[in-house]
């Protein structure tokens, strides 16, 4: 059975390089905790709050951060592989450079986030809020962005190949130099009102 921790507050703790395997945290609060180079596998954080937490160079595999709030956290060179972050919110976080491979980031709130150069591949991001986010030069390939909020986002130079762009209104985003595949050009043309024959 996973080790369960509920309704606890962790403050000013050094968890540098900690291995969090099959740990389960519910409604816990983490403030000024150092998780630099920490590793999580099969860990669950449900309804937790993270404030000024350092996730620098941390590695997370098959872990869940569901309905969590991240405020002023640092994710420099963090990696999430096969992780579930459904319903989580990021505010004033340093998210570069971040790597996401697979997993489910649906309903995640990233409005105004600086995501320049991040790498997100083969993930589900349905109804993600990327309003005003800066994805300049990012790699966002094979990602399910159906019903995503993309108004005012910056996609210049981003690689979007293989991603679901049905929610994209090309007239309300910065898109110069964004890379798409032939199937996506049809979707974009239809969004602009063209009839493909």
C-alpha positions as CSV (number, residue, x, y, z in Angstrom):
1,X,0.0,0.0,0.0
2,X,1.3,3.5,-0.8
3,X,2.3,5.7,2.2
4,X,-0.5,8.2,2.8
5,X,0.0,11.7,4.1
6,X,-3.1,14.0,4.6
7,X,-3.6,17.6,5.5
8,X,0.0,18.3,6.4
9,X,2.1,21.4,5.9
10,X,5.8,21.2,4.9
11,X,7.7,24.4,5.2
12,X,11.4,25.3,4.6
13,X,12.4,21.6,4.1
14,X,15.3,20.2,2.2
15,X,14.1,17.3,0.0
16,X,17.1,17.6,-2.4
17,X,17.4,14.4,-4.4
18,X,14.6,12.8,-2.5
19,X,13.1,9.6,-4.0
20,X,9.3,9.7,-3.7
21,X,8.1,6.3,-4.7
22,X,4.4,5.3,-4.3
23,X,3.9,8.2,-1.8
24,X,0.4,9.6,-1.6
25,X,-0.2,13.2,-0.4
26,X,-3.7,14.6,-0.1
27,X,-4.5,18.3,0.6
28,X,-1.0,18.9,1.7
29,X,0.9,22.3,1.5
30,X,4.5,22.7,0.5
31,X,6.1,26.1,1.1
32,X,9.8,26.8,0.3
33,X,10.6,23.1,-0.1
34,X,13.7,22.2,-2.1
35,X,12.9,19.3,-4.5
36,X,15.9,19.9,-6.7
37,X,16.9,16.7,-8.4
38,X,14.1,14.8,-6.6
39,X,12.7,11.7,-8.3
40,X,9.0,10.6,-8.1
41,X,7.6,7.3,-9.4
42,X,4.0,6.4,-8.9
43,X,3.6,9.3,-6.4
44,X,0.2,11.0,-6.0
45,X,-0.3,14.6,-5.0
46,X,-4.1,15.4,-4.9
47,X,-5.4,18.8,-4.1
48,X,-2.0,20.0,-2.9
49,X,-0.6,23.5,-2.8
50,X,3.0,24.3,-3.8
51,X,4.4,27.8,-3.0
52,X,8.0,28.8,-3.9
53,X,9.0,25.1,-4.3
54,X,12.1,24.3,-6.3
55,X,11.5,21.4,-8.8
56,X,14.8,22.1,-10.6
57,X,16.2,19.1,-12.5
58,X,13.6,16.9,-10.9
59,X,12.3,13.8,-12.7
60,X,8.7,12.6,-12.4
61,X,7.5,9.3,-13.9
62,X,3.9,7.9,-13.8
63,X,3.1,10.3,-11.0
64,X,0.0,12.4,-10.5
65,X,-0.4,16.1,-9.5
66,X,-4.1,16.5,-9.7
67,X,-6.0,19.6,-8.8
68,X,-2.8,21.1,-7.4
69,X,-1.9,24.8,-7.3
70,X,1.7,25.8,-8.1
71,X,2.6,29.4,-7.2
72,X,6.0,30.9,-7.9
73,X,7.6,27.5,-8.3
74,X,10.8,26.8,-10.4
75,X,10.7,23.9,-12.9
76,X,14.2,24.6,-14.5
77,X,15.0,21.4,-16.5
78,X,12.2,19.4,-14.8
79,X,10.9,16.4,-16.6
80,X,7.4,14.8,-16.5
81,X,7.0,11.4,-18.1
82,X,3.6,9.8,-18.3
83,X,2.3,12.0,-15.5
84,X,-1.2,13.2,-14.8
85,X,-1.7,16.9,-13.9
86,X,-5.5,17.2,-14.6
87,X,-7.0,20.3,-13.2
88,X,-3.8,21.9,-11.8
89,X,-3.0,25.6,-11.9
90,X,0.3,27.3,-12.5
91,X,0.8,31.0,-11.6
92,X,4.0,33.0,-11.7
93,X,6.1,29.8,-12.2
94,X,9.5,29.5,-14.0
95,X,8.7,26.7,-16.5
96,X,11.8,26.8,-18.7
97,X,13.2,24.6,-19.9
98,X,10.5,22.0,-19.2
99,X,10.1,18.5,-20.8
100,X,6.7,16.7,-20.8
101,X,6.4,13.3,-22.5
102,X,3.0,11.7,-22.6
103,X,0.6,11.9,-19.7
104,X,-2.6,13.9,-19.2
105,X,-2.5,17.7,-18.6
106,X,-6.1,18.3,-19.4
107,X,-7.9,21.2,-17.8
108,X,-4.5,22.6,-16.6
109,X,-4.4,26.4,-16.3
110,X,-1.2,28.0,-17.8
111,X,-2.5,31.5,-18.7
112,X,0.3,33.9,-19.6
113,X,2.9,31.3,-18.9
114,X,6.4,31.7,-20.4
115,X,6.9,28.4,-22.2
116,X,9.5,29.5,-24.8
117,X,11.4,26.5,-26.0
118,X,9.7,23.9,-23.8
119,X,9.2,20.4,-25.2
120,X,5.8,18.7,-24.9
121,X,5.2,15.5,-26.8
122,X,2.4,13.0,-27.1
123,X,0.5,14.4,-24.1
124,X,-3.2,15.0,-23.6
125,X,-3.9,18.7,-23.0
126,X,-7.7,18.9,-23.6
127,X,-9.2,22.2,-22.6
128,X,-5.9,23.4,-21.3
129,X,-5.8,27.2,-20.7
130,X,-2.9,28.7,-22.7
131,X,-4.5,32.1,-23.0
132,X,-1.7,34.6,-23.7
133,X,1.0,32.0,-23.1
134,X,4.4,32.3,-24.9
135,X,5.2,29.1,-26.8
136,X,7.7,30.7,-29.1
137,X,10.1,28.1,-30.4
138,X,8.4,25.3,-28.4
139,X,8.0,21.8,-29.5
140,X,4.4,20.7,-29.1
141,X,4.0,17.6,-31.2
142,X,1.4,14.8,-31.1
143,X,-0.5,16.7,-28.4
144,X,-4.3,16.6,-28.0
145,X,-5.1,20.3,-27.7
146,X,-8.8,19.9,-28.4
147,X,-11.0,22.6,-26.9
148,X,-7.8,24.4,-25.7
149,X,-7.9,28.1,-24.9
150,X,-5.3,29.6,-27.2
151,X,-6.4,33.2,-27.5
152,X,-3.5,35.6,-27.6
153,X,-0.9,32.8,-27.4
154,X,2.4,33.2,-29.2
155,X,3.3,30.2,-31.4
156,X,6.0,31.8,-33.6
157,X,8.5,29.2,-34.6
158,X,6.7,26.5,-32.6
159,X,6.7,22.9,-33.9
160,X,3.0,21.9,-33.8
161,X,3.1,18.8,-36.0
162,X,0.7,16.0,-35.2
163,X,-1.2,18.0,-32.6
164,X,-4.9,18.6,-32.6
165,X,-5.4,22.2,-33.6
166,X,-9.2,22.2,-34.1
167,X,-9.5,24.8,-31.3
168,X,-7.0,27.1,-32.9
169,X,-8.2,30.4,-34.3
170,X,-5.2,31.5,-36.4
171,X,-6.4,35.1,-36.4
172,X,-5.9,35.6,-32.6
173,X,-2.5,34.1,-32.1
174,X,1.1,35.0,-33.2
175,X,1.9,32.2,-35.7
176,X,4.8,33.4,-37.9
177,X,7.1,30.5,-38.7
178,X,5.0,27.9,-36.8
179,X,5.5,24.4,-38.3
180,X,2.5,22.3,-39.1
181,X,1.9,19.2,-41.2
182,X,-0.3,18.9,-44.3
183,X,-3.3,17.6,-42.4
184,X,-3.2,20.5,-40.1
185,X,-3.1,23.0,-42.9
186,X,-6.6,21.8,-43.9
187,X,-7.9,22.3,-40.4
188,X,-6.4,25.8,-40.3
189,X,-7.8,26.7,-43.7
190,X,-11.2,25.5,-42.6
191,X,-10.9,27.6,-39.4
192,X,-10.3,30.6,-41.7
193,X,-13.5,29.8,-43.7
194,X,-11.9,28.2,-46.7
195,X,-13.7,25.3,-48.3
196,X,-11.4,22.5,-49.2
197,X,-12.2,20.6,-52.5
